Amino acid sequence: MRSLVRLRTVPLDAQARRLGSCYDIADLRRAAKRRIPRPVFDYVDGAADEEIAVAANVAAFRSWRFLPRVLAGVASADTSAPVFSSTLPVPLVLGPTGYTRMMHPDGEIGGARSAARHSLPYTLSTMATTGIEELRGSVGPAAELWFQLYLTRDRVQSYDLVDRAAAAGYTALVVTVDTVVAGNRVRDLRNGLSIPPELTLATIASVAAKPSYWYQLLSGPSLDYANFAGRPRTTIRKTADFFDADLNWSDIESLRARWPGKLLLKGPVGPADARRAMELGLDGVQLSNHGGRQLDRTVAPADLIAPVREAVGPSFTVLVDSGVRHGADVAIALALGADAAVLGRAYLYGLMAGGTAGVDRALDLLTGQFRSTMQFLGMTSVAELRKHGPDLLTRAGALLREGRRAKPSRMRRRHFLWRRLFVRTARIIYVIRKVFVITAVAAAWRRSRWGWGCGRGWGCGWGWGWGCGRGWGYGRGGRGGRRLSGPVAGSGSGAGGFSASIARARSTPASSCGSRPTAQSSGVISTSVSGSTP
Ligand SMILES: Cc1cc2nc3c(=O)[nH]c(=O)nc-3n(C[C@H](O)[C@H](O)[C@H](O)COP(=O)(O)O)c2cc1C
């Protein structure tokens, strides 16, 4: 028995246990959601307005189906890929994310260390909570660091960042061009996520529910936009004033003249804009809609890869982000013509779930998935994957449409008919059951009303009174009810029986009380009696 079944060893460390039970990015997302206060999780997971673009980004990758090549001898498949002057072990880059230390105290340093361990580039955001020089100092000179730039209204400040990044040995500058105004993040507004926070009751409850998160956060250095240290404090809300709606191509020309390293545009860059960037001497584009966090309903970057590649030719670098959640997405991006995929939420979920170790876990999972996808596809190298890419993919929609057009077989039609019949019968049974339940509940409710003796309605029975206010009443309960009779005080309404039944009902506990008297009472007593009902 022992040789057949082995008990899995469970690590004692809670974080190792948590990460060890995550087998894909969706698992890491769930683990992060459990660990992190809701407003923080929503800041990462949420997007702009109706969050259509963020879902569409993921769907765009998932809309492709593979047409693998078999018997290709893929035991030694090589996943390495050239990006600029480096050869990456897998075509992955860690993208820029603002306010990363809010997600976990390891923050940007954790992300960059994990990237360096995997020999991948890490991109530091302008809005980072770790400064340009501090990050370089933490990861050492060998780590490949890129810097993401928001060209703000204060050009002196922006150029200062560019010069500092160059001096600190950052090798690529990624200029984000989809943030001319701030995105409308509805979840953040609802949660009151701002600096200083405007706490709602729900936010306070979620804070109270995660004390360990708050302890870690509050015992570390205070959260701030580290690249602007020494300047007047900025808030998330004031961030909107940062961005420059006048940003245009001449700014990009100036940056080209200033920045000595690789220069990329990051945004929903279409084929015409990508060509223009190439003509201005840029080194590449990072196709992105900011993970749906800026203009909602922007085209999914995955759908831009092929047209952009066609417009710029083979030697211009094309990266893609927004919606990468699986190694198969990376393989699709490359098959469509990208040089590498850039990660955003995919590694942030790992960071939130377990700091640096969580980012490691995310990168290991994606690397493994990418490798096995390549092997399943029958590809032995990334160059081969890119060369045969178009033959390896087909749109799922196209297959579905063809299937729908074809006439279904007789057996299939019969199957549909039976299914429809079954569904309709089930629906009818459901409705009947619902009506029955509602009637039963209503009857029980009415009965209990009478049981308390506080209802109004028709009484039954008869009685007669004499003198002033004393008499006999007789009430008969309806369906299964009890006889109620005895001397009662007259109701003064001329309905002694009615009052008798009510009087009894009032003095009888609900459970043992008779059901609502039926029959009519009027006319049974013609003489009005006066008196008080107990
Ligand atoms: C929490 C968060 C913060 C981000 N901050 C920045 C930023 O400061 N600068 C930037 O250019 N992009 C930023 N992005 C966008 C990412 O670089 C990337 O484009 C996006 O996350 C890709 O979408 P995905 O996460 O759905 O894959 C941020 C994304 C997230 C989720």
The ligand as a MOL file (V3000), in Angstrom:
LIG
                    3D

  0  0  0     0  0            999 V3000
M  V30 BEGIN CTAB
M  V30 COUNTS 31 33 0 0 0
M  V30 BEGIN ATOM
M  V30 1 C -1.5420 47.7450 -10.1100 0
M  V30 2 C -0.9920 48.1620 -11.4420 0
M  V30 3 C -0.2050 49.2880 -11.5410 0
M  V30 4 C 0.2990 49.6880 -12.7750 0
M  V30 5 N 1.1200 50.7910 -12.8550 0
M  V30 6 C 1.6500 51.1390 -14.0510 0
M  V30 7 C 2.5480 52.2380 -14.1370 0
M  V30 8 O 2.8810 52.8680 -13.1530 0
M  V30 9 N 3.0300 52.5530 -15.3720 0
M  V30 10 C 2.6820 51.8590 -16.4970 0
M  V30 11 O 3.1420 52.1970 -17.5820 0
M  V30 12 N 1.8570 50.7990 -16.4210 0
M  V30 13 C 1.3340 50.4310 -15.2360 0
M  V30 14 N 0.4960 49.3620 -15.1680 0
M  V30 15 C 0.1850 48.5980 -16.3930 0
M  V30 16 C 1.1400 47.4270 -16.5510 0
M  V30 17 O 2.4360 47.8550 -16.8210 0
M  V30 18 C 0.6740 46.5270 -17.7060 0
M  V30 19 O 0.5310 47.2990 -18.8620 0
M  V30 20 C -0.6390 45.8460 -17.3910 0
M  V30 21 O -0.6460 45.4160 -16.0650 0
M  V30 22 C -0.8610 44.6600 -18.3070 0
M  V30 23 O -2.1140 44.0970 -18.1180 0
M  V30 24 P -2.3390 42.7380 -17.2870 0
M  V30 25 O -1.8810 43.0400 -15.9210 0
M  V30 26 O -3.8150 42.5270 -17.3230 0
M  V30 27 O -1.5710 41.6790 -17.9620 0
M  V30 28 C -0.0180 48.9450 -13.9360 0
M  V30 29 C -0.8000 47.8070 -13.8270 0
M  V30 30 C -1.2870 47.4080 -12.5970 0
M  V30 31 C -2.1130 46.1800 -12.5050 0
M  V30 END ATOM
M  V30 BEGIN BOND
M  V30 1 1 1 2
M  V30 2 1 2 3
M  V30 3 2 2 30
M  V30 4 2 3 4
M  V30 5 1 4 5
M  V30 6 1 4 28
M  V30 7 2 5 6
M  V30 8 1 6 7
M  V30 9 1 6 13
M  V30 10 2 7 8
M  V30 11 1 7 9
M  V30 12 1 9 10
M  V30 13 2 10 11
M  V30 14 1 10 12
M  V30 15 2 12 13
M  V30 16 1 13 14
M  V30 17 1 14 15
M  V30 18 1 14 28
M  V30 19 1 15 16
M  V30 20 1 16 17
M  V30 21 1 16 18
M  V30 22 1 18 19
M  V30 23 1 18 20
M  V30 24 1 20 21
M  V30 25 1 20 22
M  V30 26 1 22 23
M  V30 27 1 23 24
M  V30 28 2 24 25
M  V30 29 1 24 26
M  V30 30 1 24 27
M  V30 31 2 28 29
M  V30 32 1 29 30
M  V30 33 1 30 31
M  V30 END BOND
M  V30 END CTAB
M  END
